[in-house]
Amino acid sequence: DRDSFLTARRLAREEGLLVGGSGGTAAWAAVEIAKELGPGKTVVTLFPDGGRAYLSKFFDDNYLIELGFLERREPAPKVAEVVQFKQRNGAAPELVTIESHQKVGAAIELMREYSISQLPVMRHDSAGSLADVVGSLQERGLLDLVFRNPDALNDDVAVAMQPPLAAVEADESLDEVFSALSGGSPAVVVATRGKPTGMLTRSDLLEYLARRS
């Protein structure tokens, strides 16, 4: 796969040919055969696919870095760096949470107060470890719940919560955050030595990357 993908990228960059993975395989094999045949020989190759469907796959550096097929030009920042950036540029506390026995209405008030769209749900008031994170509340899910049943405002959070958000350690590479957010999680809980200490969303990561550039 590595040779196929990298060859397809070379064809796009050097020859202006947008081919897919199978085309990359065909080109790589043709080059290897040509080396064996020597000068004066002609190799004809058919490219069986196009690369349009792979623009967010192997034409994306981050995708290949995750697969281990491409080396990052510079080390990825640590998660802690993005958390610190958010703290310098935001008004909300590092981590806003709610307990599972509190009411849905109280959760919505917290979201409104701090202009956030996700809340980790804790078993206790103070989370000592990630094991204390028992679920999450997300704006979209709450909207659907309350729209269909306004009385749900008085329900316990435990009834309305969704599974916990993905979690990453503060000393991990930012690649871990990107992987979680691009994989469908709307936010990630950041932990320091296993204790929840912050949260990052897609907009946090986008703002950091935009300012960093």
C-alpha positions in Angstrom: 0.0 0.0 0.0 2.8 2.4 0.8 4.4 2.2 -2.6 1.0 2.4 -4.3 0.0 5.5 -2.4 3.3 7.3 -2.7 3.6 6.6 -6.4 0.1 7.9 -7.0 1.0 11.1 -5.2 4.1 11.4 -7.4 2.1 11.0 -10.5 -0.2 13.9 -9.4 2.7 16.1 -8.4 5.2 15.4 -11.2 3.0 14.3 -14.1 -0.4 16.0 -13.5 -2.1 12.6 -13.4 -4.8 12.1 -10.7 -4.9 8.3 -10.3 -6.2 6.1 -7.5 -4.4 3.4 -5.4 -4.7 0.8 -8.2 -3.2 3.3 -10.6 -0.3 3.9 -8.2 0.3 0.1 -8.0 0.3 -0.2 -11.8 2.7 2.7 -12.2 5.0 1.4 -9.5 5.0 -2.1 -11.1 5.7 -0.6 -14.5 8.8 1.3 -13.2 10.1 -1.9 -11.5 9.7 -3.9 -14.8 11.3 -1.1 -16.8 14.3 -1.3 -14.5 14.7 -5.0 -15.3 14.2 -4.6 -19.0 16.8 -1.9 -19.4 17.2 0.9 -22.0 15.4 0.8 -25.3 12.3 -1.0 -24.1 8.8 0.4 -23.9 6.4 -0.4 -21.1 2.7 0.3 -21.6 0.6 0.7 -18.5 -3.2 1.2 -18.0 -4.4 3.2 -15.0 -7.6 1.5 -13.9 -8.9 4.2 -11.5 -9.0 7.9 -10.8 -7.9 9.7 -7.7 -10.8 12.0 -7.1 -12.4 9.7 -4.5 -9.1 9.7 -2.5 -8.4 13.4 -2.0 -9.2 13.0 1.7 -7.4 9.7 1.9 -3.8 9.1 0.7 -3.6 12.6 -0.9 -3.9 13.9 2.6 -0.5 14.0 4.5 -2.2 13.4 7.9 -3.9 10.3 6.6 -0.5 8.8 5.5 1.2 9.9 8.7 -1.5 8.0 10.7 -0.8 4.9 8.6 2.9 5.3 9.1 3.5 5.7 5.4 4.8 9.3 5.7 7.0 11.0 8.2 5.9 14.3 9.7 8.3 17.1 8.7 8.2 18.5 12.3 7.1 16.9 15.6 3.4 17.4 16.2 2.5 19.7 19.1 1.4 18.2 22.4 -2.2 18.3 23.5 -1.2 20.5 26.5 -0.1 23.2 24.1 -3.6 23.5 22.6 -5.2 23.5 26.0 -2.9 26.4 27.1 -3.7 28.3 24.0 -7.4 27.9 24.7 -7.0 29.1 28.3 -5.2 32.2 27.1 -7.9 33.1 24.6 -11.1 31.9 26.3 -13.3 32.9 29.2 -14.7 29.5 30.1 -13.1 27.4 32.8 -10.7 24.7 31.8 -13.3 22.0 32.3 -17.1 22.5 32.8 -18.9 19.4 34.0 -22.2 18.3 35.5 -23.1 15.5 37.9 -25.4 12.6 36.8 -28.0 13.4 39.5 -28.5 17.0 38.4 -31.3 18.1 36.1 -31.2 18.5 32.3 -32.4 22.1 32.7 -29.3 22.9 34.8 -27.1 21.4 32.1 -28.6 23.6 29.5 -28.0 26.6 31.7 -24.4 25.7 32.0 -24.0 25.4 28.3 -25.7 28.7 27.8 -23.5 30.4 30.5 -20.2 29.2 29.0 -21.2 29.1 25.3 -20.3 25.4 25.0 -22.0 22.5 23.2 -20.8 19.5 25.2 -20.6 18.6 28.9 -18.9 15.6 30.4 -21.1 13.9 33.0 -19.4 13.0 36.3 -20.3 10.5 39.0 -19.1 13.0 41.6 -18.7 16.7 41.9 -14.9 16.4 41.6 -13.5 13.9 39.1 -10.4 12.1 40.4 -9.9 10.0 37.3 -11.4 9.3 33.9 -13.3 6.4 35.5 -15.5 9.1 37.2 -16.7 10.3 33.7 -19.8 8.3 33.2 -21.3 10.0 30.1 -21.7 13.2 28.2 -24.4 15.7 27.1 -24.4 17.1 23.7 -26.3 20.1 22.4 -27.9 18.2 19.4 -29.1 15.4 21.6 -30.5 17.8 24.2 -32.3 19.7 21.5 -34.0 16.6 20.2 -34.9 15.4 23.7 -36.4 18.7 24.9 -38.2 19.5 21.6 -40.0 16.2 21.8 -40.6 16.3 25.5 -40.4 19.7 27.3 -40.9 17.9 30.7 -37.4 16.3 30.1 -35.9 19.5 31.6 -36.8 18.1 35.0 -35.2 14.7 34.3 -31.9 13.6 35.8 -28.9 14.0 33.6 -28.3 10.3 34.0 -31.5 9.6 32.0 -30.5 11.9 29.1 -26.7 11.4 28.9 -24.9 9.8 26.0 -21.7 7.7 26.1 -18.5 9.5 27.4 -16.5 11.6 25.0 -13.1 10.3 23.8 -10.2 11.0 26.1 -6.6 11.9 25.5 -3.6 12.6 27.8 -2.2 16.1 27.9 1.3 14.8 27.0 0.1 13.0 24.0 0.6 14.1 20.4 -2.0 16.4 18.8 -2.5 13.6 16.3 -4.5 11.8 18.9 -7.0 14.7 19.1 -7.2 15.0 15.4 -7.9 11.3 15.1 -10.7 11.4 17.6 -12.3 14.6 16.3 -12.1 13.5 12.7 -13.5 10.1 13.7 -16.8 11.5 14.8 -16.3 12.6 18.4 -17.5 16.3 18.8 -15.0 16.9 21.5 -12.3 15.2 23.6 -11.7 15.2 27.4 -8.1 16.0 28.2 -6.6 14.2 31.2 -3.4 14.9 33.1 -2.0 11.6 34.6 -5.5 10.1 34.3 -7.4 13.0 35.9 -9.8 15.1 33.7 -8.4 18.6 33.4 -9.8 20.1 30.2 -11.8 19.6 27.0 -11.1 20.4 23.3 -13.6 20.7 20.5 -13.2 20.9 16.7 -13.5 24.7 16.9 -10.7 24.8 19.5 -8.4 22.8 17.3 -9.3 24.9 14.2 -8.6 28.1 16.0 -5.3 26.9 17.3 -4.2 25.7 13.8 -5.3 28.9 12.2 -3.4 31.1 14.7 -0.4 28.8 14.6 -0.1 29.2 10.9 
